[in-house]
Amino acid sequence: MNIVSTIINIRLLTVKIAGYQFSPSIFITLVTVIVVYILFSLGQWQLDRAEYKENLQQKIAERQNLPATTLQELPKSLDDRRYRPVNIEGHYDHDKQFLLDNRIVNGVVGYDVYTPFITVNGPALLINRGFVAQGPSRQQLPDISVSNQMVKLSGLMNKAPSKGIILADNLNDDSSWPVVLQYVDLKEISGMLNYQLMDMVLRVNKDENSPLIYHLPVLNLNAAKNHGYAFQWFAMMVTVCFLYLYLNTSKTNKHKTKNTSNEINGNKH
C-alpha cells in the first residue's frame, strides 16, 4: 500500500507564483488528461454530427428539385440516391401487398401501404403508396386494392424506414394477403415474394391520383440539438480543467513561517 501511495503522490512539477504553489501529482495529471481528451472527443463528435445533418438537409432540399431520372441512372451510393426524383414504368404486383403497422398521420392510426412494382426495363422495387386509416378492427383490414395495368409513376427514392422500437416480429405469414408488417425488411419481403427487390423504396408523388393519403416523413435533422450536446461536453471539459488547477494549487507556508519565527523571537525577549 505504501508503494502505491508513493507512486500516486509523485509530483509532476512544482511551480510557485505570488504566494501560491501549483504541485499536481503525475497520477492525477494523467487521469485529468484522459478525461479531458474523452470529453473533447465527445464534443467534437457532436459538432461533426451537426455538420453532417446540416449538409444532408441542404442536399435533400437540392435533390428534390432535380430533374427526374431513371433507375438505371441513379448513383451507386445509397446515401446519394436518397430523395432523388425518378420516373418508372411497369405494373403493380397487386395480389401481394404489405401494410406497415402502427403508423400515425394527423392523429389518425393506420398503416403505410407498400406494394411491389415490376418495372419494364429494371429491377422490381417496393412502392410506398401512402397512408390508409385503420379499419373498424384490426381483424378487418382496409381496402388497398390497386390495378395491375401498365402505369408510369414518379416519386422520391429513399431507404426503407428504420425499424425503431420493434413491438413485435414480422409473422412472415404469406398465406393471406395483404401481409401486416411491424417493420420493413427488404430481404425478408423478397423471400416472401420469391423475387429480388431493389435495395431502396419509392415514395410516389402526391399527384399520382392515389386514393391513399400522401405524407412525407420529416427527417429528424435537428443540428441545434447536437450543438447543445457539444456545448455540454466542452463545458464539462473546462470544469475538469478548472478543478485540476484549483485542487492542486495551495498557498505557500512562507508567510506563516515568517510570522511564527517573529513570535518566537519576541518571546525570547
Secondary structure as GFF3:
##gff-version 3
##sequence-region A 1 269
A	DSSP	alpha_helix	2	8	.	.	.	ID=ss1
A	DSSP	beta_strand	15	17	.	.	.	ID=ss2
A	DSSP	beta_strand	20	22	.	.	.	ID=ss3
A	DSSP	alpha_helix	26	63	.	.	.	ID=ss4
A	DSSP	three_ten_helix	71	73	.	.	.	ID=ss5
A	DSSP	alpha_helix	78	81	.	.	.	ID=ss6
A	DSSP	beta_strand	85	92	.	.	.	ID=ss7
A	DSSP	beta_strand	98	105	.	.	.	ID=ss8
A	DSSP	beta_strand	108	119	.	.	.	ID=ss9
A	DSSP	beta_strand	124	133	.	.	.	ID=ss10
A	DSSP	beta_strand	151	158	.	.	.	ID=ss11
A	DSSP	beta_strand	179	181	.	.	.	ID=ss12
A	DSSP	alpha_helix	186	193	.	.	.	ID=ss13
A	DSSP	beta_strand	197	204	.	.	.	ID=ss14
A	DSSP	alpha_helix	223	247	.	.	.	ID=ss15
A	DSSP	beta_strand	249	251	.	.	.	ID=ss16
A	DSSP	alpha_helix	254	268	.	.	.	ID=ss17
###
